[in-house]
């Protein structure tokens, strides 16, 4: 039996992805405001679910509230997929997302109990990005477009567009790890700058290949625009965030421009990951190997 489109499930998956993005914003606000140890206990905040709404507590507790919401939504998503999804690999993806959000919560507790150890803090930030990619993927796999009879396009070029897109996803994810390590003072900015250069080359290369070879494919044409806009914005935000960090170095507390730009740079990075992942999945869905084009051409000639 073929899997049919479930509109309610898709809307629920999209809502979960949006709430996960909000969670990334809340987490970036905690780090950028140095509020990671504003609440000394876990999972409660000063032994309460309604602590005083002052100082860094408002950032840390807001992060915990949104994390709880995302955890509950993920439980519902995994159960819904387990009960209604016919594709086993999509069901497993839902279970993996649930396991990831549980691990993310545990890492969050460890960061508080052990006073923000750098490796655990970096792992916590990295796992958050991985979880975001998982729920975005589920939202794509449950979309009407994914279930429809999508016209196939051939990719006779080299390197293959799908391979470039996959390498872009890997590079962006690694760059997010480097960015998390830099924010948590694991090392200096040089590795992050090198990663930014690699990501820029790969993503713009991928976008250029998609634009030249598949201008007639609407989904890929939209992916190209999104990649250009988001990566351009990310590079500008990165430069502005670094400038604000240098400008604010004389002040004991993070200054508003530095906080806003750093948070924006962090969350747009997550959107770059989602856009490259979306491009890779679309390539997987609509692009075929070059030999299919040969077979197709031979079939057409035989018919004539």
C-alpha positions in Angstrom: 0.0 0.0 0.0 1.4 3.4 -1.0 1.8 6.1 1.6 -0.9 8.9 1.2 -0.5 12.5 2.1 -1.6 13.4 5.6 -2.2 17.1 5.8 -2.6 17.3 9.6 0.6 15.3 10.2 2.5 17.5 7.8 1.2 20.7 9.5 2.1 19.2 12.9 5.7 18.4 11.7 6.1 22.0 10.3 4.9 23.4 13.6 7.4 21.3 15.5 10.2 22.5 13.2 9.1 26.1 13.8 9.1 25.6 17.6 12.5 24.0 17.3 13.8 27.1 15.5 12.4 29.2 18.3 14.3 26.9 20.7 17.5 27.6 18.8 16.8 31.3 19.2 16.2 30.9 23.0 19.5 28.9 23.3 21.4 31.5 21.4 20.0 34.2 23.7 21.3 32.3 26.7 24.8 31.9 25.3 25.0 35.5 24.0 23.9 37.0 27.3 26.2 34.7 29.4 23.2 33.4 31.2 24.1 29.7 31.1 24.6 29.6 34.9 21.9 32.0 35.9 19.9 29.1 37.3 22.0 26.8 39.4 19.6 23.8 39.6 17.9 21.5 37.0 15.3 20.6 35.8 13.5 23.2 38.0 14.6 26.8 38.2 15.4 27.7 41.8 13.1 24.8 42.8 10.2 26.2 40.9 8.5 26.3 37.5 8.0 30.1 37.9 11.3 31.6 39.1 11.9 35.3 39.5 11.8 36.9 36.0 15.0 38.9 36.5 18.5 39.1 35.0 19.8 36.1 33.1 17.1 33.9 34.7 14.5 35.0 32.1 16.7 33.8 29.3 17.7 30.5 30.9 14.2 29.7 32.1 12.6 30.7 28.8 15.0 28.3 27.1 13.8 25.5 29.4 10.2 26.2 28.8 10.5 26.2 25.0 12.7 23.0 25.3 9.9 21.3 27.3 7.4 22.3 24.6 9.6 20.9 21.8 10.1 17.7 23.8 6.4 17.2 24.2 5.8 18.0 20.5 8.5 15.5 19.5 6.9 12.7 21.6 3.6 13.4 19.8 5.3 13.4 16.4 7.1 10.1 17.1 3.8 8.5 18.2 1.9 9.9 15.3 4.5 8.7 12.8 4.6 5.3 14.5 0.8 4.8 14.2 0.1 6.3 10.8 3.3 6.3 8.7 3.7 3.3 6.3 7.3 4.1 5.4 9.5 2.4 7.9 12.4 4.7 7.4 10.3 7.8 8.2 9.0 6.1 11.4 12.6 5.4 12.4 13.5 9.0 11.7 10.7 10.0 14.1 12.1 7.7 16.8 15.6 9.0 16.2 14.4 12.6 16.6 12.8 11.6 19.9 16.0 10.0 21.1 17.9 13.1 20.0 15.7 15.5 21.9 16.0 13.3 25.1 19.8 13.3 24.8 19.7 17.0 24.2 17.8 17.5 27.5 20.3 15.4 29.4 23.2 17.3 27.9 21.5 20.6 28.9 21.2 19.3 32.5 24.9 18.3 32.5 26.0 21.7 31.4 24.3 23.2 34.5 25.4 20.5 37.0 29.1 20.7 35.9 29.2 24.4 35.3 29.3 24.7 31.5 32.2 22.3 30.5 33.2 23.3 27.0 32.9 19.9 25.3 29.5 19.3 26.8 28.3 22.8 25.9 29.5 22.3 22.3 27.9 18.9 22.1 24.6 20.4 23.4 24.7 23.1 20.7 25.6 20.7 18.0 22.9 18.2 18.9 20.4 21.0 18.8 21.4 21.7 15.1 21.2 18.0 14.3 17.7 17.8 15.9 16.6 20.8 13.8 17.8 19.1 10.7 15.8 15.9 11.6 12.5 17.7 12.2 13.0 19.7 9.0 13.6 16.5 7.1 10.4 14.9 8.6 8.4 18.0 7.5 9.8 17.6 4.0 9.0 13.9 3.8 5.4 14.4 5.0 4.8 17.3 2.5 2.3 16.9 -0.3 5.0 17.6 -2.9 7.1 14.6 -1.7 4.1 12.3 -2.1 3.2 13.7 -5.6 4.3 12.3 -8.9 7.2 14.6 -9.4 8.7 14.8 -12.9 12.2 13.4 -13.0 15.2 15.4 -14.3 18.5 13.9 -15.4 21.9 15.0 -14.2 24.6 14.2 -16.7 27.1 16.7 -15.4 30.1 16.1 -13.2 30.3 16.5 -10.3 26.7 15.5 -9.6 24.5 18.1 -8.1 23.2 15.7 -5.5 26.8 15.0 -4.4 27.6 18.7 -4.2 24.5 19.3 -2.1 25.3 16.5 0.3 28.9 17.9 0.7 27.4 21.3 1.4 25.2 19.9 4.1 28.2 18.2 5.8 30.3 21.4 5.5 27.6 23.6 7.0 27.1 21.2 9.9 30.8 21.1 10.6 30.9 24.9 10.5 28.1 25.0 13.0 30.2 22.8 15.3 33.2 25.2 14.9 30.9 28.2 15.5 29.6 26.6 18.7 33.2 25.8 19.9 34.2 29.4 19.2 31.2 30.9 21.1 31.9 28.6 24.1 35.6 29.6 24.0 36.9 26.2 22.9 39.4 27.9 20.5 39.9 31.0 18.5 38.2 32.3 15.4 40.7 31.0 12.8 39.1 27.5 12.4 35.7 29.2 12.1 36.9 31.5 9.4 38.5 28.7 7.4 35.2 26.8 7.8 33.3 29.8 6.5 35.4 30.0 3.4 34.9 26.3 2.7 31.2 26.5 3.2 30.9 29.6 1.0 32.8 27.9 -1.9 30.7 24.7 -1.6 27.3 26.3 -1.2 27.8 28.9 -4.0 29.2 26.1 -6.2 26.2 24.0 -5.5 23.8 26.8 -6.2 25.6 27.7 -9.4 25.3 24.1 -10.6 21.7 23.9 -9.8 20.9 27.2 -11.5 22.8 26.2 -14.7 21.6 22.7 -15.1 18.0 22.7 -13.6 16.5 26.2 -14.3 13.4 24.3 -15.5 12.9 22.5 -12.1 10.8 24.9 -9.9 11.8 23.3 -6.6 15.5 23.5 -7.3 15.1 27.0 -8.7 13.6 28.0 -5.4 16.4 26.3 -3.5 19.0 28.3 -5.4 17.4 31.6 -4.4 17.2 30.5 -0.8 20.8 29.4 -0.7 22.0 32.7 -2.1 19.9 34.9 0.2 20.7 32.9 3.4 24.4 32.4 2.8 24.8 36.1 1.8 23.0 37.2 5.0 25.0 34.8 7.1 28.3 36.2 5.8 27.2 39.7 6.5 25.9 38.9 9.9 29.2 37.0 10.7 31.2 40.1 9.9 28.9 42.4 11.8 28.8 40.1 14.9 32.6 40.0 15.0 32.8 43.8 14.7 30.3 44.2 17.5 32.3 41.7 19.6 35.5 43.8 19.2 33.6 47.0 19.8 32.0 45.6 23.0 35.3 44.2 24.4 35.7 47.1 26.8 32.3 46.5 28.5 31.8 43.9 31.3 28.4 42.8 30.1 27.4 41.9 26.5 26.1 45.0 24.7 22.8 44.9 22.9 24.2 45.2 19.3 26.6 42.3 20.0 23.8 40.1 21.4 21.4 40.8 18.6 24.0 40.2 15.9 25.4 37.1 17.5 21.9 35.6 18.0 21.0 36.4 14.4 24.2 34.9 13.1 23.6 31.7 15.0 20.0 31.1 14.0 20.6 32.1 10.3 23.3 29.4 10.4 20.6 26.9 11.3 18.5 28.2 8.4 21.5 27.7 6.1 21.7 24.1 7.3 18.0 23.6 6.7 18.2 25.1 3.2 21.2 23.0 2.1 19.5 19.9 3.6 16.3 20.8 1.7 18.3 21.2 -1.6 20.0 17.8 -1.0 16.7 16.1 -0.4 15.1 17.7 -3.4 18.0 16.6 -5.6 17.5 13.1 -4.2 13.8 13.2 -5.1 13.9 14.6 -8.6 17.3 13.9 -10.1 18.3 10.7 -11.8 21.6 9.3 -13.1 22.8 10.2 -16.6 22.1 6.7 -18.0 18.4 7.2 -17.6 18.6 10.0 -20.1 20.2 7.7 -22.6 17.5 5.1 -22.1 14.8 7.7 -22.3 16.2 9.1 -25.6 16.5 5.6 -27.1 12.9 4.9 -26.1 11.7 8.1 -27.7 13.5 7.4 -30.9 12.1 3.8 -31.0 8.6 5.2 -30.6 9.1 7.6 -33.5 
